Amino acid sequence: MDERRDVLRELAGYCLQAKAVSEDAAQSIAQSGVKPTATPAVLISRGRLRDQLAKIGNLPEAEMEKSFRILLALLSIADSRRREVDCANGCTHSWHNWGDDL
């Protein structure tokens, strides 16, 4: 269980690095397929994203899969926007350029 919790916390950190914002909550919930009334969905919808992500990382084991799905969707949304805005003219993010060498 500790490993799963560590993964959630690391994923939350990636969301922040990708510049996720509170306004991404509704889309990430919809994309994840998690019910909007689920605890991680409610938390992510309550503003101050950094604080809410920390709370999600501490939820009980029964909420971990839903949390993972929401955070993965949030990262996808934030990173897609970052690619379009910040990296439109190229960037040095290895995860954006890994396929260029293939």
Buried (B, 14 or more C-beta within 10 A) or exposed (E): EEEEBEBBBEBBBBBBEBEBEBEBBEEBBEBBEBEEEBBBBBBBBEEEBEEBBEBBBEBEEEBBEBBBBBBBBBBBBBBEBBBEEEBEEEEEBEEBEEEEEE
